[in-house]
Every structure is written in structure tokens, then in C-alpha cells.
Amino acid sequence: MSDNKNAISGGEFLIRDVDCHEVFIPEEWTEEQKMIIQTCEDFVKQEIVPNLDKIDSMEEGLMPSLLEKAGELGLLGISVPEEFNGMGMDFVTSMLCTEVLGQAHSFSVAFGAHTGIGTLPTLYYGSQEQIKAFVPKLATGEWKAAYCLTEPSSGSDANSAKTKAVLSEDGKHWILNGQKMWITNAGFADVFTVFAKIDDDENLSAFILTKDMEGLTLNPEEKKMGIKGSSTRQVFLNNVKVPVENQLYERGKGFKIAVNILNIGRIKLAAGVLGGAKGVMTNSINYANERSQFGRPISKYGAIRSKLAKMATKIYALESATYRAAQNIDDAIADLIKNGMPKSEAMLKGIASFAPECAMLKVQGSEVLDFCVDEGVQIHGGMGYSAETRIERSYRDSRINRIFEGTNEINRMLTVDMILKKAMKGELDLMGPATQVANDLMGIPEFGEAPNDDFDLFRGYVKNHKKAVLMVAGAAVQKLMTSLAKEQEVLMNVADMIIQTYAAESILLRVEKRVKTLGLSESETQINMMKAFIYEANEIIQSSAKEALLSFAEGDELKMMMIGLKRFTKMEPFNIKDTRQQIATTLIDANAYTM
């Protein structure tokens, strides 16, 4: 990919030791990035929170006007080049903006759909004429965007879409016929990116439509469990005449557009739900400090403190992993540009190279938010079930994230599939390390030197987690071979091991770098979160590995690998209750999530 031999590639973390100085940590935000955080926080506080009920009741014109206000602040064009009315910021900064606005409930969905899947296909795949015609108005919010891929019979299998495009007799228009569903922003969108198959093509093509095109009609708004303020409609295409110059990119390359834009959507979703989880966390701490039972605030009770500590630990690990991957992507993009690749192409290639991490973070992020909103409702008790509280809205709004951007089940299987495909293409040497782990199982364990400190000790745990992944995945590939793709339960077990390993290493590297930068005295709570998370990850890795091995191994082979698993998931005992108590104390004293 580049001259930089030290740059890590997607999935390579499984077979490579990473130094803490190689990762970006949120403690390193620049002053400019902190100003963007403040702008986004002020926008949520002033424009969104006071209007939450109006947004959810879909007050006429409110959501479009909020998008326009965000556009005036530059928030819709964070990653759009300045020449097209954008701010031209890097990928990490665009992730940061997405994160902070992730607290904005239904608005965050409209924002994400507009700035991501709505704008980026044209920005990255459009001709110069198309970019000049559409992107500047999308960047300011003058025009709003929607993305039309899903159909009644094609969800995860997007390339099976039935919408058709045929060329008019005079060769000046594509005539589109079909139906799209679950289209975010459809009710007020000015521009629609629509996927259809030309004639009998095997693969999709993409087209840019505008709302005034005759034959483009909408169903009424869908009634949904959550994100009620987000416009979601079916889009009908009845002999819609689309100028041939509105075909996006090349014929039959629409599926490529969809896949690459989905990679961006997945990691952006991780950023958005991270922001949502932080908001839920602070909301829950506030309530725990305010609510008294038996003469004491409920934040004084161990059961509540344990919940708060677990929530914070998962959030901190998610944040560590999300921005680690985002910076890796930014570095890959910069590297490609340095080697002569156009920026838009470099953006797509850089993000695609980390597609496994994008899928992993989508799963981890959506499940962290789900955990936090569930525990948040529990902390609120009966009030958590009342529509008067924000946590009730958060609980309903959260559920869609495990379905958005490909279900979590699909993304788990994609994680393993993409890493194995990289190995098969020679982009990733998995077989060498996996064979070494298999050989090590036959020998006497090496105990090495005693760890010097907590980081040495926990680094050893993470290395062993990688060995556990390589052992199970290697054995599954060898044993199941071509039938592995059909063994979805095993694939999901392996994916859970990979996701937890990546998150565990990410929090370890972040805390280690933080200590080297800010010192031990400023990092006690973060060290405890690292310990608590790796303890939790170890439990998941152990149980997932056991399930997978029991699914395909037997006899002496099974016994040997179970012994290996016990070795790879062994941890020295420590007091997890006291560790979580210290984390909770920090949160409660701050009366907010301030990590």
C-alpha cells in the first residue's frame, strides 16, 4: 500500500505487537478539535435538547431547519473540501463531530445519514460536474440527502435488489422503476442516491435523483419503536426519467460504492453511539446522585456503583478502540496521498483497508450503547420507564443500532471473513503465527521473566488473547475448510474473540500512553478501567473459544486445545469489586462521565 513498512494494516493487530506511541488517544485532541467539541455540545444543548419532544412528534419543518442550522456552523461539511463549502478536516475530526452529535437522539440519525451515506457517494465517486452541482449545497444544508439501497426483498443481500434502470429510446435518460424502503431523511430530502440494476446486469449501478423528478413518490412516515423524529419512508420510482449525466461512477459499480460507503458508516456509527453512551452515562450518574432511598443517595450503594463502573469501563474501551482505528485510517489515507493517489480515492482505499475494524467497532459500539441504556433504565428504576425521562427515549432509540449498517450478526461474520480473505490474498500472514501457536501447544510452556508492572502483566494477557484467537481460528479453518462459511455460530464465536482482543489491546495502549504523558497520579481510574475491561474481555474470550471448540473439535485434539485455552486465559487474581468501586467513586464525585 505504501513505502511505510511500519504502518499497520487492517487486521494485522492479531499478529503484531503494537507500541503505545503508535496509537492516537483522545487525550491528545488539539485546541481546534476541542473547539469543534464545544460547538457541537452547544448545538445539542441549545437546539436539540429543548426540542426533543417536538422533534419526536415530527413537527413540520423542524428537522430540516435543524440541519440547516448545523450547516451554518459548518457541521455538515466537516470532511468536505473547502472548495465545495466544507471545512476540509481529517477523518478523525469528522469522527469527533459525529461522536458529540451522537447524543442528539433522532437528530443524530438525520445528521449521520445526510453527511455520510447521503453526501459521500457523490463526493467520492461523482464526476467533477456532479460534485460541483450537488456537494456545495449539501455541505451547507441548503439541500438534504437520502440514500436508497434497501428494498422489501433485499436487506443484508443488497446486490439482489430488483429496482431496474433502462435507457430511453433517445439515449438521454435512464428510466427507473422500483421500490425502496427504510429510507432515512426521505420525507424532506432534495437529493436521493438510488441503486438499481441496468437491464439484466448482475451488479447494481448508482444514480443521483432529485425530489422534483416526475414519478418519484413517497409513502407516509413509518411508525417506529425509536428514533421517532427521524424521517423514514418508502420511496417509489415509477418511470422516473433520470438524465444520463446523473449516473454515478461506472455501470455495474454501484455495489462497490455501497460496500465502501458502508465501511465509513460502520465506524461512524461507532463514534455516534459512543457519544450517545457518554450522554446516558452522565444522565445516570446525575440521577444516582440525586435520588435518595433509605436516607442515602443511591450512588452510595454497591449495586449501583458496580453498574456505573461497568458502563464507564465499556465506554472508555470503545472510545480507545474507535479513535485508534480512526487514526490508523487517517494515516493510511495520508500515506496513499503522499504516494500520488487522488484524495477521494485515497479516502476510500484507506478506509477499506481497515474494513475488519469498521465492522468490529460497529458491533462493539452498538452493544456498548445497548448495555448502557439498559443499565441506565435500571438505575432510574420506575422513573426510567416513564416517557418524562430522557433515558426512556435513549433506551428506545438505541435498539436500531444493532440493525443499522448491516446487522451485528452479519458484521460479526464479515469480520472473520475479511480477515481470512486478507490472509488468502497474502496481505496478512495468519498461517505462520497460527502454526506457531499450534506447535507451542505440543511443547512445554515458556514462563519467561516476571512482569515488571501492571502494563507488563496485562500486555501478557492481551498477547495470550491473540494466541487464543489464532488457535481457535486456525483449527476451525483447518478442520472445517470450505464449510466454515456455513458454520455461522463458530464464526460469531471467533468474531467475539477478535472484537474483545482488539478492544482490550486498545484500552491497554491508551492507558499506557496516558501514563507516559500525564503520569501515574493522573491515571489511577484509567488504570483500573483497563484492568476491569481486560478481566471482562478475558471471560468473553474464554467462553466464546470454548463454545467454538466444542462445536468442531473432539478427542485428543479437543483436550489439547482446551488445555491451551486454559493457559491463554489464565489471569492473576485481583479484587474486581474494589477496582470497580474506585472507578465509580471518580464518576460520582465528578457527577458526570469525564474520562
N, C-alpha and C positions, 0 to 999 in steps of 0.2 A: 504493500500500500504506500510506503514511503521510504525515505532514506533512514528514518529514525528507527534504529534496531531496538531501542529500549522502550518504544511506545507499546503499551499493552493493547491487545486486540480483544474483541468481544469473546467471552467465554474462557479466555486464557487464564483468568484468575484461578481456575481449578488446578492448573499445573505449574503455576508460577508464584514465587514468593514476592510480595509487594511491600515496598518500604513506605512508611507513613508519609515521607516527604513527596511521594508520587501522587498523593491524593489531594483533592481540594476539600476543605472543610468550611462549613458556614460561618465559623468564627473569623473567616478571612474576607468577609464582604467588604467591598470598597465603600468610600463615602458616597459615591454616585449610586451604588446599589442600595445603600441604606436610605437614600432619598427616595428611591423608587418604592422601597418597602413602606415608607411613611406616606407617600402619595396614595398607594393602594389601600393602606389601612384607613386613611382619612376618607377615601371614597366609600369604602364599605360602611364606615361609621356614620357618615353624613347622608349618603344617598341610598344605601341598601337597607340597613337595619331599621330605620324609621318606617320603611315602606314594605316590610316583609309581607304583611297581610294583603296589601294592595297588589303586590307582585303575584302572590299565590292565587288571588282572585282574578288574575289576568286583566287588570284594569286597562282599558283600551289605550294603546299608545305608550304605556308606561315603559315596558321593556325596551322598545326601540329608542325611546328618549334616553334611557339609562346607558344604552350602548353608545349613543351619540355623545353623551357627557364623558364617557370613558375615552371616546375617540378624541375629544377636545383636550384631554390630559395626555394624549399620546399613547394610551394603554393598549389600543387596538393595533398599533403599528410597532410594537417593541422590536420585533425581528424583521420588519420590513425595511429595506434600504432607504436611506434619507431621500434619494432622488424620486422615490414614489410615496412621499409624505410620511415615511416611517422614521423610527429612531435609530435603526441600524445596529441594535445591540446584539451581543453574542448569545449563544444558546442558553448558557447558564442564567443570564439575566432574564431571558424570556421565561425560563422555568420559575424563577423567583417571583415574577409578576403573577404567573399562574397560581403559585402556591398561596400568596397572600389573598388573592381574589377567590381562592377555594373556600373561604369562609362565607361566601356570599350566596349560599343556597342556590336557588334556581338561576340567579344571575350568572353564577359561575359556569353553568351549563351553556347558557346562551353565549357568554363570552368565549368559552373554550371552543364551541362549535364554529363561531364566527372567525376567530383568529387562527384556529388550527385547520380542521378539515374544510372550512368554508373558504379561506383565503389562500392557504398554502399550495393546493394543486395548481392554481393559476400562477402564483409567484414562482414556483419551482419548475413547472412543466409548460407554462404558457410561452407563446411567441412574444417577441418584444411588443408587437402591436396589441396582443391580448393583455399583457402586463400593464402597458400604458393606459389601456381602455378601462380596466377594472380595478387594479390593485390600489391606486391612489385614493379612490373613493371608498374602498373597503377599509383602508388604513385609517381614514378619518371618521368612519362611521356614517358617512353620507349614504352609503349603500350597505345593506346587511346581507350575509351569505348563509347558504344552506348546502348540504352535501347529500346527494340522493343515491345511495348504494343499495340498501336493504329492500327486499321485496317480500311479499307474503310467503313465497316458497323458497327464498334464499336468504339465510341469515349468516351463519358461520361459513357456509359454502357459497361465498359471494359470486364466484365465477359462473354459477348456474343460473344467473339472472335471466329473465325472459323478455325484458324490455328490448324492443327492436328499433333499429335505425336503417332506413333505406334512402338511397339518393333519389332526389326528384328528377323528373324527366329532363329538365333544363340544366341539371347538374349544379344548381346554385344553392340547394338546401338539402339538409338531412331531414327526413320525416320520422319523428319519434312517436312510438306508441308503447304504452306500458303503464305500470303502477308501482309506486314506491311507498314504503311505509316506515313509521317511526322516524320521520324526518324533523330533526331539531331545527328550530327557527323558521320553519316553513311558513307560518302564519304571517310573518312580516318581512320575509327575505325578498331582496331585489334581484339577487343572483343565485342561481342553482347550478352546482356541478352535478351532472347527471351521467350515470353509467349505463350503457346499452351495447348490445351486440349488433354490429353491422351485418346485414344479410344473414348468412349462416356461419359467421365466424365462430371459432371455438372460444376466443377470448374477448373480453369487454373492451370497448373504446369509451372515451370520455368526451363530454360536450358541455359548453357553457351556455346556459339558458337564462333569460331574464323574465321577470314576473309578468311582463306585458305581452308575452308571446301567446298568440291565439291557440287555444286547445290545452293550455296548462291550467288545471283547476285543482282545488284543494277540498278535502273532506273537513268536517268540523274538528275542533281540537279534541285530542284523545283525553279521556279521563284517567288519571294515573294515580298510583299509590303515593308517590312523592314527586319532587321537583315540579310541583303543580304550576308554578309560574313560567316554566319553560314551554314554549310553543312546540307542540308535537302533532304533526298532521300527516295524513296520506297525501301524496301528490299523484295526480292522474295526468297522463300525457296522451292526448287524442289528436293524432295527426299534427303534432306541433312542428312547425317549419323553423328549423334552426339553420342560419347561414353557414355555409361550409367552412367559412373562416373561423367559426366558433368551435370547430373540433379541437379538442385539447390534446397536444402531443401527437403521437403516431397512432395509426389504426391498429387495433388489437393490443395496445399497450396500456389500456385502462386498468387492468388488474395489477400491473406493476405500480401504477400511480396509487391505487387503493392500498396495496401492501405497504408501500413506503410511507404513505401518509398515516396509516395505522401505527407504524412503528413510532412516529412522532406522537400520535395521540395516546399511545400507551404510557410512555414515560411522562408526558404532560399530565395524564390522569393521576399518575403517582404524585406529582407535585401538587395538583389540586386537592386531592384527598388528604395530603399532608397538612395543608392549610386548614382544611375542614376539621381534621383531628385535633390540631392545636387549639382551634376555637372551642371545640367540645370540651377539651381538657381544662381550659381556663374557666369555662362556664361551670363545669363540675366542681372545680376547686372552690370557686366563689360560693356555690350553693352549700358545699360541705362545711365551709367556714361560717355561713350564715344560719344554717339550720341546726337547731338545738333539740336534743332528746335526752331525757333523764338528767337535765341540768347541765349538759355539756354540748358544745358543737359536735356534730357527727364526725368532723375531721379528726377528733381525738380518739376515735375507735379504730382498733386494728384492722377490722374487716374493710372499712372504708379506705384506710391508709394503704392497704395492700392493693386495692383496686386502682387507686390513683398512681401508685408506683408502677404497676404493670402497664397501665396506659402510657405513662410518660416514657418508660423504657422502650416500648414498641415504637413510639413516635420518634424518639431520638435515633433509634437504629434505622428506621425508614428514611429519615432525613439524611443520615450519614450515607446510606446506600444510594439514594436518589441523586445527591449532588456529586458524589464520587463518579457515578456513571455519566452525569451531565457534563462534567469537566473532561472526562475521557472522550466524550463525543466532540466537545469543543476543540480539544487538542487534535483529534483525528481530522476534523474539518480544516483547521488551520494548517495542518501538515499537507493535506491534499491541495489546498490553495497555493501553498508555498511551492509545490511541485507542478504548478501550472494548470490545475483544474479550475474551471469556472466556479464561482462561489455557490450558485444554486445547485450545481451537480455535486459539488463537494459536501454541501449540507446533507443531501440525500444519501450519498455514499457513506459519509461519516456516521450518520445515524443508523443506516442499515448494517454497518459493521458491528454495531452493538445491539442488534435486534434481540438476542437472547436476554440481555439485561433489561431491555424495554419491556419484554413480556413478563419477566420475573418481577419487576417493580410494579407493574400493573396489578399483578396478583397480590403481592405483599401489601401494597398501598391500600387497595380496596378492602382487604381483610383486616388491616390495622384500623381503618376508619370504622368498619362494622363492629369490631371489638370495642372500640372507644365509645361509640354511640350506645351500644347495648349496656355497657357498664355505666355510662352517663345516666341513662334512664334509671338504672338500678340505684345509683347514688341519690337521684332525685326522689326515689320512692314513688308514692302516689302522684306527686306533682309531675313526675316525668311522663305520666300517661295523659296529662292534661294538655290540650291544644293551646293553652295560655303560655306554655313554656317553650323556649327555643329548642330545647333538647328533643322535644317530641317531633318537631319539624326535621331536625337533624337526623333522627332515627329513620324517618320515612324516606328522606332524601338520599340517605346513604346507600340504600339497597340496590339501586340501579347500577352502581359502580362495578359490581361483580359480573354484570352483563355487558355494559358498555365496552367498546373497543375489543370485542371478542370475549366470550365468557371466560371465567377463570379456569374452567376445565380445558378449554381449547388452548389457552395461553400456557398452562402447565405442560401440555403435550408438545406445544410448539417450542418451548424452552429446551426440552431434551432433543427434539428433532433437529432444531437449528444447530445445537452444539455438535451433535453427531454428524450432521452434514458438513460442518466446518472441518471435522476430523477426516471425513471421507475425501474431501477436496484437498487435503494436505495443508489446510490453513491452521490446523491445531493438532499438535501431537498428543493425542489422548492415549494411544495404544502403548507407547513407551512407558509412561508413568503408571498406567493401569496394569501392565505386565509386571512392572517392578513391585507394585503393591501385592499382586498375586504371588510373586516369588517370595516376598517378605513374610507372607503368611506361613510359608513352609519352614522358615528359619526361626532362630531364637531371637526374641525381641531385643532391640537395642534400646538401652535406657538412657544413654548419653549423660551429659552433665546436668547437675541440679539447676533449676531455673534461678536466675539472679533476682527477679522481681515478679510482680503480678503480670507485667506485659510479656515476659518470657514464658511464664506459665500458661497464660491464656493464648499466646501465639502458638504454643504447642497443641492446645486443644483444637484450634482452627486448622492447623496442619493435619491433625488426625481426622477432622471432619472431611477434609478434601480426600484423604485416603479412603474413608468410608464410602464417599460418592464414587470414587474410581473403582473400588472393589465391587460395589453393587452394580453400577452401570456396566462395567467391563464384563462381569459374569452374565448379566442379562443379555448383552449383545452376543456374547459367545454361545450362550445356551439357546436363546430364542431366535437369534439371527433375523431372517426376513419376517418372522411372525411377531417380532417385537412391536411393530406399529399397531398391531391389533390388541396388544396387552395394555389397555388404557390404564388399568389400576396400577400396574407396575410403573408405567411412565409417570403417572402422577405422584407415586411414592418417590421416585428418583428426583422429580422436579421439586418436591418439597425439601428434599435433602439439599439440592443445589441452591434453592432460594434462601434457606436458613444459613447455609455456609457463606453465601455472598454477604448477607446482612451482618452475620457475626464478624466476618473479617472487616467489613466496612466500619462498624462501630469500634472495633479494636484499633484500627488505623487512625480513625478520627480522634479518639481519646488519647492515643499515644502522641499524636502530633500536637494536640491541645496542651498536653502536659509539657512538652518540649518548648512550646511557645509561651504559655501562660503560667506554668509551674504547677506543682502538686497541690499547693494550698488552695488554688483556684479551681481545682478539678475533682474534688472528693466525690461529689454527687455523680459526675460523669463517669468516674471510675466504677462506682457502684452500679450504675446503669449498664456499663459494659459487662461487668461480672454477671449481673442478673440476666441480661439478654443472652449471653453465651450459655449460661446454665439452661435457660428455656429452650434455646436452639438445639442444644445437645439432646434434650429429652425428645424433641420432634424428630431429629435426625435418627436417633436410636429406634424409635417406634416405626418410622417410615421405612428404614432399612430392614427391620425385622419383618414387616409385612411383605415387602418386596421379595426378600429371600425365601420366605415361606411359600411364596406364590410360584416359584420356578425351580428352586434348588431342593435337593434331597440327599439322604445318606451321608457319607463321609464328607462330601463337598459342602453340604449344608452345615454340618457340625464345625468344620474348619472355618467357614465364613462367620458363623455365629461367635466363635471364639475371637476371630479378628474384629468383629463388630464390638464385642465387649472391650477389647483393647483400645479401639479407636474412639470409644465414647466414655472412657473412664475419666472421671474428674475427682480432684481432691475435695473433700468435704469443706463447706463453709456455711455460715449461718445466713441462709437466704432471707429469713424473716427480718433479721436486723438490717441486712443490706437494703431491703425494700423500705423499712422504717425510716432510714436515713434519707432515702430519695423522697419519700412522702413529706418528711419534715421540711425539706427545702421548698417543695412546691407549696405547701400550706403556709409557710412563713411569707413566701412571696405573693401569695393569693393569686397566682397566675402560673401558666407554663412559660418559664423564662429561660429555658436551656439553650 
